[in-house]
Each structure stands twice: as structure tokens, then as C-alpha cells.
Amino acid sequence: MKSTRNVTNTKRRRKMFAVLWSALFAIGTMLLIYFEQTALLYILATLGVTAILVIVAASDLARGETHISAPSQANDSAAIGSGIASSYGSNKS
């Protein structure tokens, strides 16, 4: 079991690590702009956004497969709010 001091130090270390990485990326971006390397900046930005999207997609798929449940019922909140009678479940043909 970790003591409170160790947990606090770990959080502080992670926060400093995140701030350091953010500062390095900001300095790198400013240097690329200063030296007019916008093509390289564009490529790096595209690869960064792609990496983030892949990470988000993979994490969502991993979480979504474990929570499969019964089909949800229809939501009539829009019909109720606007005063329209619900047509869900009616057999009008």
C-alpha cells in the first residue's frame, strides 16, 4: 500500500512530465513556424491527429464490447416536449 506522500509525489511527477512535454511541443512548433517549415508542420500535425483518433477508436471499441445489453426502447422525449402524439408502436399502415 502506498503512502499519501508517495501518491502525491507520483501525481506531481506526472504533472511535471506532462507540462515538460507540452512545452517541448510548443517550442518545436514555434521553431518550425519561425524557420518556415510549414510542410513538415502539416505532416506532423496530420500524423498526430491520426494517432489520437486511432487511440480513441481503440479504447472505445474495447470498452463497448463488454457492455452489450438488451436493445433500448425508443425515446419519445422530442414528441412529448413539442406536444406531438407519439407514433412509436402504432400499427398504422
DODOLO-552915 format. One record per residue (C-alpha): x, y, z; residue number from 1. Coordinates in steps of 0.001 Angstrom, whole numbers, plus 500000, padded with zeros to 6 digits. Each point is the difference from the previous one (the first is absolute). Last residue first. Example, Ala and Ser with C-alpha at 12.3 -4.5 7.8 and 13.67 -1.06 7.14 Angstrom:
BEGIN
<rec <513670,498940,507140>,2>,
<rec <498630,496560,500660>,1>,
! end
This chain:
BEGIN
<rec <449695,501290,457541>,93>,
<rec <499401,501190,503555>,92>,
<rec <501233,497422,502512>,91>,
<rec <500967,502333,502841>,90>,
<rec <503068,499023,502011>,89>,
<rec <501645,503403,499823>,88>,
<rec <497681,502605,498515>,87>,
<rec <500235,502317,502984>,86>,
<rec <497528,502864,500105>,85>,
<rec <501631,503338,499346>,84>,
<rec <500044,502474,502911>,83>,
<rec <503488,501281,499238>,82>,
<rec <501636,498672,503148>,81>,
<rec <498206,496642,499880>,80>,
<rec <500948,499379,496381>,79>,
<rec <503643,500887,500638>,78>,
<rec <500088,497844,503153>,77>,
<rec <498624,496953,498184>,76>,
<rec <503156,497865,500356>,75>,
<rec <499653,496520,498560>,74>,
<rec <500872,497094,502254>,73>,
<rec <503536,498727,500323>,72>,
<rec <501079,496645,498669>,71>,
<rec <501205,497649,502761>,70>,
<rec <503606,500345,501070>,69>,
<rec <503510,499971,498565>,68>,
<rec <502316,501685,502499>,67>,
<rec <503216,498013,499459>,66>,
<rec <500280,500805,496290>,65>,
<rec <499745,503752,500517>,64>,
<rec <503071,500346,502226>,63>,
<rec <502463,498459,497563>,62>,
<rec <498390,501783,497079>,61>,
<rec <500219,503383,501751>,60>,
<rec <503684,499495,500864>,59>,
<rec <500876,499056,496433>,58>,
<rec <498118,502942,498491>,57>,
<rec <501555,502493,502417>,56>,
<rec <503523,498708,499338>,55>,
<rec <499452,499979,496218>,54>,
<rec <498627,503553,500106>,53>,
<rec <502981,501225,502043>,52>,
<rec <502463,498400,497586>,51>,
<rec <498238,501554,497005>,50>,
<rec <500057,503428,501647>,49>,
<rec <503729,499672,500606>,48>,
<rec <500731,498743,496481>,47>,
<rec <498119,502945,498510>,46>,
<rec <501772,502467,502288>,45>,
<rec <503396,498530,499096>,44>,
<rec <499242,500255,496271>,43>,
<rec <498762,503594,500296>,42>,
<rec <503032,501024,502074>,41>,
<rec <502293,498473,497405>,40>,
<rec <498279,501986,497259>,39>,
<rec <500016,503104,502207>,38>,
<rec <503765,500029,500338>,37>,
<rec <500257,503787,499967>,36>,
<rec <502969,500180,502385>,35>,
<rec <497894,501941,502501>,34>,
<rec <496996,497695,499541>,33>,
<rec <502099,496888,500606>,32>,
<rec <501628,501667,503007>,31>,
<rec <496619,500945,501456>,30>,
<rec <498766,496434,499618>,29>,
<rec <503097,498595,501668>,28>,
<rec <499681,502453,502889>,27>,
<rec <496332,499040,500471>,26>,
<rec <500820,496283,499802>,25>,
<rec <502761,500389,502592>,24>,
<rec <497725,502012,502296>,23>,
<rec <497269,497374,499781>,22>,
<rec <502492,497226,500744>,21>,
<rec <501321,501877,503055>,20>,
<rec <496482,500748,501278>,19>,
<rec <499068,496319,499691>,18>,
<rec <503161,498903,501831>,17>,
<rec <499364,502598,502712>,16>,
<rec <496474,498653,500478>,15>,
<rec <501246,496415,500120>,14>,
<rec <502619,500916,502620>,13>,
<rec <497438,501878,502112>,12>,
<rec <497607,497058,499873>,11>,
<rec <502789,497592,500979>,10>,
<rec <501130,502275,502828>,9>,
<rec <496439,500200,501352>,8>,
<rec <499602,496216,499842>,7>,
<rec <503337,499506,501750>,6>,
<rec <499079,502467,502759>,5>,
<rec <496607,498380,500540>,4>,
<rec <501645,496650,500657>,3>,
<rec <499794,497202,497526>,2>,
<rec <498605,496624,500986>,1>,
! end
